[in-house]
């Protein structure tokens, strides 16, 4: 059985969908003809996003071309899918919000009404972004209203949909340059009772920190100590600046590297092959008279195609070291093929980072 996400678009999936679609449509609909329009000769070569778009296009051939007429059919379709118990396929059904963004962009009110219902079944975080670009003021006002919605998924959309750097999504240059319209939304959601909403708030703040660290710092200083939940949001949102050892975030968390001494740094595998672990160990001692929060990280300096080394930071732990306490840490880092990185043989480097400061480095060879 395939583990590829794109292969969730299987004949069984489309048969189930076509059955519900047939129940939804008032006019004559032939399920087999619809399924045949899906499985074209090029379907096997399509990746996940291409299959989503292709399915939205096929759906468009059986719905009214006027989006104002197709929008209520889409919402009824979603209701019927939920009643049929097909909620476990919510990822696959993201072609429905894609349909809205493809064919409803010039029908603002119908599209927004549909999105509010659809996102409670399958996330519309990608679909709202073209609307934010085309209707920036209207959409951000709508997102602010959604931030007070009774449904968790709609409140999450209010934050997730306007993330300045949402992965795999259309960019929002105006919000990257000026995140001010986002802040009232996050303010409404900072103590949301739903964890997935609060996590979206943290991810949005983390996006903001990458382009506007000064705005980020202003927000977290205002939120600090409001509740354990807001403190957790702040900590998760701080991850990029912490990995970058931004001075203000280090000061915010009182991360002082100077009283921490590092000894016995040993690289046990100076030569490794792909598929094997880089093994290293070291000791840390708090030489201060007070307990110290200690953030322990390491960076792998990967060799690039041009021969330069580029660091990638990995967190080991964050803990409190008591006065004169010494701890010993042993770590393995597995080198295995991943889709987001290409590895090159040759000299690499590892660095140990304590409270944002590189304390030691060693070279190793990847074969």
C-alpha positions in Angstrom: 0.0 0.0 0.0 1.4 3.4 -1.0 2.3 5.8 1.8 2.5 8.8 -0.6 -0.1 11.5 0.2 -1.0 11.9 -3.4 -2.1 8.3 -3.6 -4.9 9.0 -1.2 -6.7 10.2 -4.4 -7.6 6.6 -5.1 -10.4 5.0 -7.1 -12.2 4.2 -3.8 -11.9 7.8 -2.7 -13.4 9.2 -5.9 -16.2 6.6 -5.8 -17.2 7.6 -2.3 -17.0 11.3 -3.3 -19.0 10.8 -6.5 -21.7 9.0 -4.6 -22.2 11.9 -2.2 -21.9 14.4 -5.1 -24.7 12.5 -6.9 -26.9 12.9 -3.8 -26.1 16.6 -3.7 -26.7 17.6 -7.3 -30.3 18.3 -8.4 -29.5 17.8 -12.1 -28.6 14.6 -13.9 -25.1 13.4 -12.8 -23.2 10.4 -14.0 -20.7 9.2 -11.4 -18.7 7.0 -13.8 -18.3 9.8 -16.3 -17.1 12.1 -13.5 -14.6 9.4 -12.3 -13.4 8.9 -15.9 -12.7 12.7 -16.2 -10.4 12.3 -13.1 -8.3 9.4 -14.2 -6.8 10.9 -17.4 -3.6 9.5 -18.9 -1.6 12.1 -17.0 -3.1 11.4 -13.6 -0.4 9.0 -12.4 2.3 11.6 -13.1 0.5 14.3 -11.1 1.8 15.3 -7.6 -0.5 16.0 -4.6 -1.2 19.7 -5.4 -1.7 19.0 -9.1 -4.2 16.3 -8.2 -6.1 18.7 -6.0 -6.2 21.3 -8.8 -7.2 18.7 -11.3 -10.1 17.5 -9.1 -11.3 21.1 -8.6 -11.3 21.5 -12.4 -13.3 18.3 -12.9 -15.8 19.4 -10.2 -16.2 22.7 -12.1 -17.5 20.8 -15.2 -20.5 19.5 -13.2 -21.4 22.6 -11.2 -23.0 25.8 -12.5 -20.4 28.1 -14.1 -21.8 31.1 -12.1 -20.1 30.8 -8.7 -23.0 32.5 -7.0 -25.0 29.5 -8.0 -22.3 26.9 -7.3 -21.4 28.2 -3.8 -24.5 27.0 -2.0 -24.1 23.6 -3.7 -20.6 23.4 -2.3 -21.8 24.1 1.2 -24.5 21.5 0.8 -21.9 19.1 -0.5 -19.8 19.6 2.6 -22.7 19.0 4.8 -23.5 15.8 3.0 -19.9 14.6 3.2 -20.0 15.2 7.0 -23.3 13.3 7.3 -21.8 10.5 5.3 -19.0 10.2 7.9 -16.2 11.1 5.5 -14.5 13.5 7.8 -11.3 11.3 7.9 -10.6 12.5 4.4 -10.4 16.2 5.2 -6.9 16.6 3.7 -8.0 15.1 0.4 -11.0 17.4 0.3 -8.9 20.5 0.2 -9.7 20.6 -3.5 -13.1 22.1 -2.4 -11.6 25.3 -0.9 -9.2 25.4 -3.9 -12.3 25.4 -6.1 -13.5 28.5 -4.2 -10.2 30.3 -4.8 -10.1 29.3 -8.5 -13.6 30.2 -9.4 -15.0 32.4 -6.7 -12.4 35.2 -6.5 -14.7 37.7 -8.2 -17.7 36.7 -6.1 -16.5 37.9 -2.8 -19.6 37.5 -0.6 -20.6 34.1 -1.9 -17.0 32.9 -1.6 -16.6 34.1 2.0 -19.9 32.6 3.1 -18.9 29.3 1.5 -15.4 29.4 3.1 -16.9 29.8 6.6 -18.7 26.5 6.2 -16.1 24.6 4.2 -13.3 25.3 6.6 -15.2 23.5 9.4 -14.7 20.3 7.3 -11.4 20.9 5.5 -9.0 23.8 6.1 -9.3 26.9 3.9 -6.0 28.4 5.0 -4.6 28.3 1.4 -7.9 29.4 -0.2 -8.3 32.7 1.7 -4.9 34.0 0.6 -5.9 35.1 -2.9 -8.8 36.9 -1.3 -6.5 38.7 1.2 -4.4 39.9 -1.8 -7.4 41.1 -3.9 -9.5 42.4 -1.0 -7.0 43.2 1.8 -9.1 45.5 4.0 -12.3 43.5 3.6 -10.6 40.2 4.2 -8.7 41.3 7.3 -11.9 42.7 8.8 -13.5 39.4 8.0 -10.6 37.5 9.6 -11.1 39.6 12.7 -14.7 38.7 12.8 -13.8 35.0 12.4 -11.4 35.2 15.3 -14.5 35.5 17.5 -16.4 32.6 15.8 -17.9 29.9 18.0 -16.2 27.1 15.8 -12.6 26.2 16.5 -11.8 25.6 12.9 -13.0 29.1 11.8 -11.1 30.7 14.6 -8.0 28.8 13.5 -8.5 30.0 10.0 -8.5 33.6 11.2 -4.9 33.1 12.3 -3.6 30.4 10.0 -4.9 32.0 6.8 -3.1 35.3 7.3 0.3 33.9 8.4 2.9 35.9 6.5 5.0 32.9 5.7 2.5 30.0 5.6 4.5 27.0 4.2 3.6 25.9 0.7 1.2 28.7 0.4 0.9 31.9 -1.7 3.0 34.7 -0.2 1.4 37.7 1.4 4.0 40.5 0.8 2.0 43.3 2.4 1.7 41.4 5.7 5.3 40.4 5.6 6.2 44.1 5.3 3.6 45.3 7.8 2.0 42.7 10.1 -0.1 45.4 12.0 -3.5 44.1 10.5 -2.7 40.6 12.0 -2.2 41.8 15.6 -5.8 42.4 16.6 -6.6 38.9 15.4 -3.9 37.3 17.5 -4.9 39.5 20.4 -8.4 37.9 20.3 -7.0 34.4 20.1 -4.1 34.5 22.6 -6.2 32.8 25.3 -8.3 30.7 23.0 -9.6 27.6 24.8 -8.6 25.4 21.8 -5.0 24.2 21.6 -4.9 24.0 17.8 -6.0 27.7 17.6 -3.3 28.7 20.1 -0.7 26.8 18.1 -1.7 28.7 15.0 -1.2 31.9 16.9 2.3 30.8 17.9 3.1 29.9 14.3 1.8 33.2 13.1 3.9 35.1 15.6 6.9 33.0 14.6 6.4 34.1 11.0 6.2 37.7 12.1 9.5 37.3 14.0 11.4 36.4 10.8 10.6 39.8 9.1 9.7 42.0 12.0 11.5 40.9 15.2 10.8 44.3 16.8 7.1 43.8 16.4 7.4 40.3 17.7 9.3 41.4 20.8 6.7 44.1 21.6 3.9 41.5 21.5 5.5 38.9 23.7 6.5 41.5 26.3 2.9 42.5 26.5 1.7 38.9 26.7 4.3 37.6 29.1 2.8 36.2 32.3 -0.9 36.6 31.3 -1.4 32.8 31.6 0.5 29.5 31.3 -1.2 29.2 27.8 0.1 32.5 26.6 3.6 31.8 27.9 3.5 28.5 26.0 2.5 30.4 22.8 5.4 32.8 23.4 7.9 30.0 23.8 6.8 28.1 20.7 6.7 31.4 18.7 10.3 32.2 19.8 11.9 29.2 18.3 13.3 31.0 15.2 14.8 33.9 17.1 16.2 31.5 19.7 17.9 29.3 17.0 19.3 32.5 15.5 20.5 33.6 19.0 18.8 37.0 18.6 20.1 39.2 21.5 16.7 40.5 22.6 15.1 37.0 22.9 18.2 35.7 24.8 17.8 38.6 27.2 14.0 38.0 27.4 14.6 34.4 28.6 17.7 35.4 30.7 19.9 33.0 28.7 23.4 33.8 29.8 26.2 31.6 28.4 29.1 33.0 30.3 28.8 31.1 33.6 28.4 27.8 31.7 31.6 25.9 30.9 31.8 23.2 28.3 34.4 20.4 28.7 35.1 16.9 27.4 33.7 17.5 23.9 34.4 14.3 22.0 33.4 13.5 18.4 33.2 9.7 18.4 32.7 9.3 14.6 34.9 11.7 12.7 34.1 9.8 9.5 30.6 8.6 8.7 28.6 7.3 5.7 25.0 8.2 4.8 22.6 6.1 6.9 24.9 6.3 10.0 24.9 8.4 13.1 27.3 11.2 14.0 28.0 10.5 17.6 29.3 13.1 20.1 29.4 13.8 23.8 30.3 16.7 26.1 29.9 18.0 29.7 28.4 21.3 31.0 29.0 22.9 34.3 27.2 25.9 36.0 30.0 27.9 37.6 27.6 30.5 38.9 26.2 30.8 42.4 22.6 30.7 41.2 20.5 28.2 39.1 20.8 29.0 35.4 18.4 28.2 32.6 20.4 26.4 30.0 19.4 26.0 26.3 21.5 23.3 24.7 21.7 23.1 20.9 24.1 22.0 18.2 24.6 23.1 14.6 25.5 20.9 11.7 27.4 22.9 9.1 26.3 21.1 5.9 28.4 21.3 2.8 26.7 23.0 -0.1 27.2 22.4 -3.9 29.5 25.4 -4.0 31.7 24.0 -1.2 30.5 26.5 1.4 29.2 25.4 4.8 25.7 26.4 5.9 24.5 25.7 9.5 21.3 24.0 10.6 20.5 24.3 14.3 19.0 21.4 16.3 17.8 21.7 19.9 18.9 19.1 22.5 17.1 20.3 25.6 16.4 23.2 27.8 17.0 22.7 31.6 18.0 24.4 34.8 21.5 23.7 36.0 22.0 24.2 39.8 25.2 25.9 41.1 28.3 23.8 40.4 26.2 21.1 38.8 27.8 19.2 35.9 25.9 17.1 33.4 27.1 14.9 30.6 25.3 14.7 27.3 25.7 12.1 24.5 23.9 12.6 21.2 23.5 10.8 17.9 22.6 12.7 14.7 21.4 10.5 11.9 22.4 11.3 8.3 19.6 10.0 6.1 18.2 11.1 2.7 15.4 13.6 3.0 13.5 15.4 0.3 14.3 18.9 1.6 18.1 18.6 1.6 20.8 17.4 -0.8 23.9 16.0 0.9 27.4 16.4 -0.5 30.4 14.3 0.5 33.4 15.9 2.1 34.3 18.0 5.2 31.5 19.2 7.4 31.4 20.8 10.9 29.5 20.4 14.1 29.2 23.2 16.7 27.9 23.1 20.2 25.6 26.1 21.2 24.9 27.0 24.8 22.4 29.8 25.4 22.9 31.1 21.9 26.7 31.0 22.0 28.9 28.6 20.0 31.2 27.0 22.6 33.1 24.4 20.6 33.5 23.1 17.0 34.8 19.9 15.4 35.2 18.8 11.8 33.9 15.5 10.4 33.8 13.9 7.0 30.7 12.6 5.3 31.5 9.8 2.9 
